[in-house]
Amino acid sequence: MNRRIGWLALTLAALAACGGGGGSSPEPAPPEPEPPPPGVSGLDARPANRTCVALDRAGSTLAIAIEPVLTSLPAFEEPVALRQAPGDDARWFVLERSGRVRVFANNEAASSTPVFIDITSRVDSGPQEAGLLGIAFHPEFSTNGQVFLSYTRPGAPLVSFVSRFTSFDGGQTLDPASEEVILTLEQPFPNHNGGNIDFGPDGFLYIGFGDGGSGGDPLGNGQDTSNWFGALLRIDVDGAAPYAIPADNPFAASAGCGAGGCPEIYAWGFRNPWRWSFDSGTGELWLGDVGQAQWEEVDRIELGGNYGWNVREGAHCFNASTCDTTGLIDPVAEYPHAGGVSITGGYVYRGPDIPALAGSFIYGDFGSGTIWGLVDDGNGLAPRELAKTNLGISAFGQDAAGEIYVVDFFGGGIHRLVPAATPPVEPVADQLSATGCVAAVDASQPAAGLIPYVIRAPFHSDGADKQRWLAIPDGTTIAIDGEGDFVFPAGSVLMKHFSLGERLIETRLFMRHPDGVWAGYSYEWADDMSDATLVDGGKTRVFGNQTWIYPSGAQCLECHTAAAGFSLGLEVAQLNQDFTYPSTGRTANQLATLDAVALFDSPLAGEPDDLPQLADPFDASMPLDDRARAYLHTNCAQCHRPGGPAPTALDLRHDTSLRDSNGCDAVPANGDLGIADARIIAPGAPERSVLLERMRRRDAAGMPPLATNLVDEPGIALLDEWIAMLEGCG
């Protein structure tokens, strides 16, 4: 999310109508549309919106842009890697997490993605961090046809496999029957499986594994060299079967994994080394290690290096009582969770198109969509933000020329770093009063073009009262997708006031810019409530006995996810209720009102009474099951749904049956939090339900994971009552 967005002051010029020399009469004005009948619409007409429009976003100071490429290809299904074979720049290979590798021509005319190999029948891709995760072409692929795949099979709960496959048709496909298992690793938890593999310039195969999963490294694997967890391995697949140990591996003298260290280990101390690569210019190994709850880090890997997890997260003590940093290697760069939540390592740029990036390591964040470069500023490498995107950056790719590509997990497309052709844009207005979205005489009031709305199941916001408005550019309309979510046109702005008692404390603007990218901006109100000032990078502030969190732009996108359609709360089931419109004093159904003033691109699918409607979670007259499911839909399902960023398969959308939610009577994948016989949702047993325990906490294991400091006691009471009455998952 880019917080530096250009705004222009928009004014209207008065137009004078002049009678002229011919004496002809002026054209008559078109008739005013008749207002909708009272009771059907709360508004007389759609308000003109001349000022509250999202304009162009400010770009990188290095004049870099991200553009889609290979746009004639069909979307890939959850792509997690993009590679070229050695010496072959005519083709690309994409890994789909379910177990397929697809191949396609490296040109814009390419329109088909034939299957290179399909091992979906062997792959367990149920957990969000499992599946087909890595691919490595043997350096002699053109002659020996060997390709190595890293994937997970079913186990207790998973088993990681690294296997060799061979092509017998000149590299056009791989034969699934040719699999030779190189090594396996039984995973104690279904997350942090690592999975990246690649051949180094030394000809050896490098393999990355996470710490075994759960949260906080409960088994202490990060600093334990007697197993492969939390480590980068290096093996010789051209030596003795199934592999040999390079002589200079740090524990090469060990006969096997034990007190003397595993002979396969090259470096250790990682939490989840999801993506890493070798610099095609120098051979150095650069790695992005996914952090716990505070820091993401970039490491430059040395033979025998210890990178600190779980003594440290980034360069910071993870547990202050046991923080001996002796022998630990500092990260080259890090960023806090105000900037993102899950680093994706990339490549060192070696292409000709963007000279300013030469020698810079490019990396991004899966949650925020931000892309950075470690750029040489004359005093060494310094992080520089290159782009804000709405992409779920699961991987980067690099072609033979050294240009860098970006893989979008959610949209299934491929993008590329290119020189920016547009001039710099002014940043977003520092004062709320200058945005065009509030009244000129009173910044606490909306501008004339905004439409107020309420939702049936509000988000937990630490007890704050909220007011909401939407604005779309004149001449545009809102689409409604198959799930009932509103799809807003470019230029749209959503505005929300937050108040504690009578005190306005924050206003958030969520904008869809002309390039289609959503971005969020937080404004902090002055003590006299005369205006609000843009908060850059997030902050906290104490009001009485309450600490309020102003989110960063990146944190906005941690909740406003691509999987949920970005604009949370604006969906048919949430807006299907009556509202009294201040401008007319009329009470009417919100959907009927927006339909009547032609805000939608097509008529509603039915009368409001026939359309979905969420329950009010705290209306005791409504069924308990409906109320609980509405609460979970609003507060959890933006992440916990198919394609969402949460590292589990949990689906808490209100229209997903409890049986199909992957949470009812399900063993928690990310730790039991000390609960005996724990389940995510234990029917009839709230005390065994991890979901409730996470809601009670405000530490790294708590949910929601950001933007709240107060436990939602009414919400917990609601879900406690609901779980207690459940007799099963049917």
C-alpha positions, 0 to 999 in steps of 0.5 A: 500500500503506497502512502505517497499518493498525489492529490490535486485540488479540483475546482469547478469553473463557472460556465456562462450561457450567452445568447448570440448573434443568430438570435437562436434559442439556447438548447433546453436543459435535459429534464431532471430525473424523477426522484425514487419514491419515498420508502424505496430509496433513502436518496433522491439522486446519486450525489455528484462527486467532484472532489473525493477521487483517488488520483495517481499514486506516487512512484519510486524515486528510482523511476521503477514500475511493475507491469503485467507481462505474458498477458495472453496466458491463462491465470496460473493456480496458486503459482509459487515459483518461476524458473528458466532451465540453464541455457534456455531463455526460450521457455519459462516454467511455473510451479502450481502448489497443487502439484503441477509444473507448467511450461510456456514460451517466453514471448508475449504471444504465448497463450498456452501452458502445457503441463511439464509434469503433474504429481498432484496425486502424490502431493499434500497441498491441503495446509497453506504452506504445503504442496509442490514448493520448489524446482531445480534444473540440473546444470546439465539438464540439456543433456541429462534431462534431470530436474529436482522437485521439493514437495510435501506428501501426506504424513503425520502431518506431512513429509517433505520430499526432494526427488529427482525426475527425468525427461525422456523426450528432449526436455519437453516433459518430465516422466512422473514414473522416473521419480528417485527420492533423494531425501525425506523429512517428517514434519512435526507441524504442517507449516514452515516447510521451506521448500526452495531448492536450487543448484549453486555455482559449485554444482551442488544442490541446496535445500531449504527447510523451516524450523518445523512449524507451529509458532515460536519454534517450540521444539528449539530446532532453529539452533539444533544442528542435529536435525535438518529443521531451520537449516540450509542443506548442501548435497552432491547429487552427482556423487554416491547414491542418493547423494554425497556430502561436500567435503567443506560442509561444516559438519561433513565429518559427522557420520550422520545427524547427531550431537556432531551436527548433520553433515548435510547442513550448510548454514542454520538458524532460520525460521522459514527460508521460503525463497532465496537465490544465487547472485548470477554475477558473484555467486553469493547466496541471498535469502529472505527468512520469514519472521514470527510476529515482529521482524522480517529479514534478509540474509547474505549466507556464509558457509557455516553461518548461524543466523540466529533463530530462535534466539533472535528475530531479525537483529532483535532478541526473541526471548530476552531471558535467553539472548546470547548472541555470540556467533550469530550473523546479523541480517543484511536488512530487516523490516518490522511488521508495519511494513509487511508480514511475510518476506519473499526473497528475490534476486540480485538485479543484473539486467540492462534495463534499469541501470540504477538497480545494478547489483541490488538484491530485490525482495518483497512481502507476500502480505503487503505487496511491497517490493524493495531493493538493497541499493548501493547509496555510496555507503553500502547497501541500503533498503529502498522501497521500489513499488507498492502493489496488491500482488500476493508475492509468492516468488520472483523469477529472473531471466537469462538477461538478469531482468526480474519478474514477480509471481502473483499467488492470488491473481495467478499472473506474472509481472516484471520490473521495468523503468517507469515512464511517468513523472513523479506524482505529488504525495497524498495530502498531509491534512485530511481537509485537503483530500477533497473527501471532507467538507471545507468548513468542517473536516469532521463532516463528509464532502457532498459526494460521499454516501454514508452506509452501515454494516450488519456485523461490524468489526471489533475496533477496541470499542470505537464508534465508527462512521462509514462513507463511500465515494466513486467517480462520476460516471462510474458504477459498482459491480457485484461479484459472484460472492456478493462482494462490491467491486469498486471502479478505479478512483473510488474512496472509502472513508471511516471515522473512529471515535472514542466517546465524543472524541474523533481520533482517526480517519482512514481512507482506503483508495483504489487508484487509477492503476487499480491498486488499493492503498490505505491512509490513516489520519490522526485527529488534532486535540481540538478536532479541527483537522487530521494529519497523515500518519506515515508508517503507523504509530500508537497513542494513549487515550486515557487508559487505552492505547490506540493503534494507527495502522501503517499502509502495509498493515491496512492490506494485511486485513484488506486482502485480495482474497476478500476483495479488498473492500471489507464490509461492502458486500450484499449480506452486510449492507442488506438492512435499513438506514436513515439517510441524513440528507433526506431523513428517510429510512430505506434499505441500503441495497435498494437505495444504491440500486435506485440511484443507479450506483450498480452496473446492473440491477440487483439480483432480486428484492432485498428480502430475497438476498443474503443478509448477515445476522447482527452478532449481538441481537439476541433475538436472532439464531445463535449459530447465525450470529456466531458465523456472522461474527467470524465472517466479519472479524476472521474470514478476510484472512481465513478463507481460500486463497487468504494469507493465513497459514492454515486451511481454515475457512470462516466465511459465513456461507461455508458449512461448519463441517467444511470449514476445516476448523470443527474438531480439527487439530490446530496446525500452529500450536495448541497454546498449552491446551490439552486435547486442543481443537480449533473449534471443539464442539461442546468444549469451549475450554479446548477451543484454540480459536477462543484462546487466541481471541483472549490473547494480545501476544504473538499468538493472539487473534486478530494479529494487528490493530487491536489492544483490547480483547473483545469480551462480548465477542468471546462470550458469543463464541463461547456460548455458540461452541458450548451448544455445538453437538458436532460439526454437522 
